[in-house]
């Protein structure tokens, strides 16, 4: 038997130069994001001997500052006159001089001074800043979970402050005292 050799066929290959990754236009860009109040909330929970009361503010505005995908700042202004609670009588009481004294102090404000990666628990960042409430400004630090994407950022924080540090000293009724710590969320 005779075996005929097949002619060798050269494989035709084209060397492709790998495409250089496109630079991300947001990687180093500084940008300010405006808080979407329709999808956001500013709330609190106060505790007294007989139970908790939840409240929130219906009017607030804020800005988050980013450098690339890193949060660098946060500013939030709250209209204290927009306070609401889980009970109409309490809502009215929160507006008077025992609590927010909204006629004299219609706004509260938070301005961050530092946002750094890392925190306790599941939080991703630690935020430090100045909280102004009534006539008092205090430095606070709290954990927050922040996610930044091309489309924007989301954040969640829950932490306690001592209301007396800000001049809110109303004790409550003798048989229903109010706790000093208030949960902000």
Protein Blocks (a to p, Z undefined) as FASTA:
>chain_A
ZZdddddddddddddddddddddfklmpccdddddfklgccddddddfkbccddddfbdc
dddddehjacfbdcddddfklgccfbfklmmmmmmmklnommlmmbccdddfbdcehieh
jbfbdcdddddehjbccdddddddddddfklccddddddddfklnopabgbjfklccdfb
dcdZZ
